[in-house]
Amino acid sequence: MPLLVLFNKPYDVLSQFTDNSTPARSTLADFIPLKQVYAAGRLDRDSEGLLLLTNCGQTQHQLSDPKHKAPKTYWVQVEGNITDDALAQLRRGVLLKDGPTLPAVAERINEPSLWPRTPPVRYRANIPTSWLSLTITEGRNRQVRRMTAAVGFATLRLVRAQIGPWQLAELQPGEYRVVEL
C-alpha cells in the first residue's frame, strides 16, 4: 500500500537515514522507525520543517522532480526589516550564480507560532529581524537562503511549512504522520 509520511524535521538532522561521518550526526533513522520509506526531496541540515517520505517510487519522483513544480512554502526569519523593494525583487525572480530564479510568492508575515530552536537563532539587540513567507516552485541547493541574500537579507531561520497540498500543521519537531495514498 503506497504511503506518504509527513515529518517535521528538526534543526541539525540530516534528510537521510544513514551517516558515515565521525561522530555520526542525527538522521531520519533517529525519528522514523518505518521500513522502506525514502525522502522525496531534501531539506538542509540547518533548516527545519516539513519533509515528505514515501514507499512509492512514482510518488517520490512526482514530489522531487523539478518538472512537476510542486510549490514549497517556507517561513523565513531574516536579519533586518524586509523591505517592499526586496519583496518585489523576490516576486520577479532574482539572479543567482547558477542563473535566474523563477518568480516567487513573497509576503511579509508576523512571526509564526513555532517551537524554540536548539540552538537558538543568534540574537543581536541592535539588529531587528523580520519574517516572510516565500513560496517557490524550484528546488535548487540552498535556494531560499541564496534568494534572501541576493536581495540583501541574511536568513537566520528557515522552516518549510508546506509542499503542494501537504502542510506541517500541528506536527512538532521529530513527529511524523502517515497518510495512505
Kinemage of the C-alpha trace (Angstrom):
@kinemage 1
@onewidth
@group {chain A} dominant
@subgroup {mainchain}
@vectorlist {calphas} color= white
{ca met a 1} P 0.000 0.000 0.000
{ca pro a 2} L 1.501 3.382 -1.025
{ca leu a 3} L 2.229 5.621 1.960
{ca leu a 4} L 3.199 9.233 2.406
{ca val a 5} L 4.945 10.265 5.616
{ca leu a 6} L 4.777 13.895 6.737
{ca phe a 7} L 7.731 14.573 9.050
{ca asn a 8} L 8.695 17.711 10.951
{ca lys a 9} L 12.465 17.590 10.522
{ca pro a 10} L 14.233 19.216 13.451
{ca tyr a 11} L 17.192 21.548 13.055
{ca asp a 12} L 20.568 19.743 12.697
{ca val a 13} L 19.072 16.482 11.374
{ca leu a 14} L 20.178 15.055 8.017
{ca ser a 15} L 17.498 14.300 5.396
{ca gln a 16} L 18.745 10.716 5.034
{ca phe a 17} L 18.681 7.520 7.076
{ca thr a 18} L 22.438 6.917 7.385
{ca asp a 19} L 25.539 8.972 8.080
{ca asn a 20} L 29.082 7.716 7.670
{ca ser a 21} L 30.785 10.690 9.331
{ca thr a 22} L 32.516 10.509 12.703
{ca pro a 23} L 30.997 11.388 15.033
{ca ala a 24} L 27.711 10.311 13.482
{ca arg a 25} L 25.141 13.043 13.040
{ca ser a 26} L 21.407 12.767 13.691
{ca thr a 27} L 19.462 11.235 10.785
{ca leu a 28} L 15.899 10.297 9.862
{ca ala a 29} L 16.530 6.848 11.394
{ca asp a 30} L 16.594 8.510 14.832
{ca phe a 31} L 12.943 9.536 14.382
{ca ile a 32} L 11.217 7.308 11.812
{ca pro a 33} L 11.116 3.553 12.531
{ca leu a 34} L 9.242 2.743 9.303
{ca lys a 35} L 10.945 0.466 6.779
{ca gln a 36} L 11.198 1.033 3.027
{ca val a 37} L 10.347 4.755 3.044
{ca tyr a 38} L 12.597 7.282 1.379
{ca ala a 39} L 12.773 11.061 1.412
{ca ala a 40} L 11.052 12.727 -1.538
{ca gly a 41} L 13.393 15.695 -1.779
{ca arg a 42} L 15.726 17.199 0.765
{ca leu a 43} L 15.801 19.788 3.492
{ca asp a 44} L 19.185 21.163 4.545
{ca arg a 45} L 20.595 20.159 7.907
{ca asp a 46} L 20.264 23.744 9.162
{ca ser a 47} L 16.645 24.031 8.004
{ca glu a 48} L 13.536 22.759 9.779
{ca gly a 49} L 10.040 21.713 8.927
{ca leu a 50} L 8.097 19.575 6.511
{ca leu a 51} L 9.866 16.699 4.814
{ca leu a 52} L 7.886 14.138 2.836
{ca leu a 53} L 8.852 10.471 2.664
{ca thr a 54} L 7.202 7.678 0.717
{ca asn a 55} L 7.454 3.995 -0.107
{ca cys a 56} L 6.235 4.619 -3.677
{ca gly a 57} L 8.808 5.362 -6.380
{ca gln a 58} L 6.286 7.127 -8.628
{ca thr a 59} L 5.175 9.407 -5.774
{ca gln a 60} L 8.788 10.115 -4.849
{ca his a 61} L 9.525 11.090 -8.455
{ca gln a 62} L 6.486 13.372 -8.721
{ca leu a 63} L 7.300 15.126 -5.442
{ca ser a 64} L 11.003 15.621 -6.025
{ca asp a 65} L 11.272 16.130 -9.804
{ca pro a 66} L 11.543 19.865 -10.616
{ca lys a 67} L 9.446 19.301 -13.774
{ca his a 68} L 6.362 18.784 -11.596
{ca lys a 69} L 6.973 22.101 -9.789
{ca ala a 70} L 5.196 21.274 -6.526
{ca pro a 71} L 5.094 24.629 -4.714
{ca lys a 72} L 7.028 24.720 -1.453
{ca thr a 73} L 6.262 27.380 1.156
{ca tyr a 74} L 8.898 28.468 3.651
{ca trp a 75} L 8.696 30.731 6.673
{ca val a 76} L 11.917 32.692 6.690
{ca gln a 77} L 13.352 34.795 9.501
{ca val a 78} L 15.797 37.326 8.087
{ca glu a 79} L 18.192 39.774 9.626
{ca gly a 80} L 16.768 43.291 9.342
{ca asn a 81} L 13.326 44.583 8.393
{ca ile a 82} L 12.462 43.110 4.996
{ca thr a 83} L 11.673 45.929 2.570
{ca asp a 84} L 8.931 46.265 -0.017
{ca asp a 85} L 11.655 46.517 -2.669
{ca ala a 86} L 13.248 43.227 -1.553
{ca leu a 87} L 9.832 41.506 -1.614
{ca ala a 88} L 9.199 42.900 -5.131
{ca gln a 89} L 12.566 41.535 -6.302
{ca leu a 90} L 11.737 38.081 -4.917
{ca arg a 91} L 8.345 38.195 -6.679
{ca arg a 92} L 10.072 38.954 -10.009
{ca gly a 93} L 12.810 36.363 -9.507
{ca val a 94} L 16.414 37.102 -8.600
{ca leu a 95} L 19.706 36.382 -10.323
{ca leu a 96} L 21.825 33.756 -8.574
{ca lys a 97} L 25.232 32.427 -9.643
{ca asp a 98} L 23.526 29.440 -11.306
{ca gly a 99} L 21.029 31.638 -13.182
{ca pro a 100} L 17.782 33.495 -12.540
{ca thr a 101} L 15.148 32.035 -10.251
{ca leu a 102} L 11.527 31.752 -11.205
{ca pro a 103} L 9.252 34.346 -9.611
{ca ala a 104} L 8.286 33.539 -6.016
{ca val a 105} L 5.261 34.370 -3.918
{ca ala a 106} L 6.773 36.582 -1.220
{ca glu a 107} L 4.836 38.170 1.643
{ca arg a 108} L 5.811 39.797 4.928
{ca ile a 109} L 4.258 37.846 7.822
{ca asn a 110} L 4.033 38.108 11.583
{ca glu a 111} L 6.336 35.801 13.479
{ca pro a 112} L 4.749 32.348 13.236
{ca ser a 113} L 3.975 30.384 16.377
{ca leu a 114} L 6.867 27.919 16.350
{ca trp a 115} L 8.757 25.706 18.747
{ca pro a 116} L 12.010 27.047 20.203
{ca arg a 117} L 15.021 26.155 18.101
{ca thr a 118} L 18.013 24.416 19.662
{ca pro a 119} L 20.433 26.090 19.440
{ca pro a 120} L 18.565 29.394 19.343
{ca val a 121} L 18.959 31.774 16.421
{ca arg a 122} L 21.675 34.334 17.108
{ca tyr a 123} L 20.245 37.439 18.711
{ca arg a 124} L 21.607 40.945 18.266
{ca ala a 125} L 19.917 43.630 20.321
{ca asn a 126} L 20.653 46.391 17.809
{ca ile a 127} L 19.606 44.491 14.656
{ca pro a 128} L 15.899 43.701 14.197
{ca thr a 129} L 14.628 40.600 12.447
{ca ser a 130} L 11.548 40.053 10.328
{ca trp a 131} L 9.636 37.132 8.841
{ca leu a 132} L 8.408 36.405 5.356
{ca ser a 133} L 6.539 33.618 3.650
{ca leu a 134} L 8.273 32.538 0.445
{ca thr a 135} L 6.742 30.048 -1.989
{ca ile a 136} L 8.944 28.658 -4.746
{ca thr a 137} L 8.467 26.016 -7.432
{ca glu a 138} L 12.126 25.148 -7.914
{ca gly a 139} L 14.389 23.194 -5.620
{ca arg a 140} L 17.939 24.387 -6.106
{ca asn a 141} L 20.572 23.823 -3.456
{ca arg a 142} L 20.044 26.299 -0.584
{ca gln a 143} L 17.844 28.346 -2.900
{ca val a 144} L 15.782 30.270 -0.330
{ca arg a 145} L 18.890 31.311 1.623
{ca arg a 146} L 20.592 32.420 -1.577
{ca met a 147} L 17.498 34.332 -2.728
{ca thr a 148} L 17.146 36.318 0.504
{ca ala a 149} L 20.899 37.031 0.477
{ca ala a 150} L 20.632 38.261 -3.137
{ca val a 151} L 18.130 40.923 -2.036
{ca gly a 152} L 20.256 41.954 0.955
{ca phe a 153} L 18.771 39.931 3.832
{ca ala a 154} L 20.593 37.050 5.514
{ca thr a 155} L 18.413 34.095 6.520
{ca leu a 156} L 18.542 33.327 10.248
{ca arg a 157} L 15.898 30.601 10.432
{ca leu a 158} L 14.207 28.597 7.704
{ca val a 159} L 11.107 26.441 8.261
{ca arg a 160} L 9.358 24.631 5.404
{ca ala a 161} L 5.629 24.858 6.145
{ca gln a 162} L 4.050 23.286 3.054
{ca ile a 163} L 4.766 21.141 -0.012
{ca gly a 164} L 1.940 21.107 -2.538
{ca pro a 165} L -1.250 20.316 -0.575
{ca trp a 166} L 0.587 18.893 2.466
{ca gln a 167} L 1.132 21.164 5.462
{ca leu a 168} L 3.260 21.000 8.583
{ca ala a 169} L 0.117 21.769 10.630
{ca glu a 170} L 0.436 20.680 14.277
{ca leu a 171} L 3.416 18.332 13.872
{ca gln a 172} L 6.103 19.127 16.419
{ca pro a 173} L 9.821 18.643 15.681
{ca gly a 174} L 10.601 14.943 15.353
{ca glu a 175} L 6.942 13.936 14.923
{ca tyr a 176} L 5.538 12.277 11.826
{ca arg a 177} L 2.135 11.341 10.441
{ca val a 178} L 1.424 8.587 7.903
{ca val a 179} L -1.117 9.181 5.108
{ca glu a 180} L -2.340 6.377 2.834
{ca leu a 181} L -2.238 7.349 -0.829
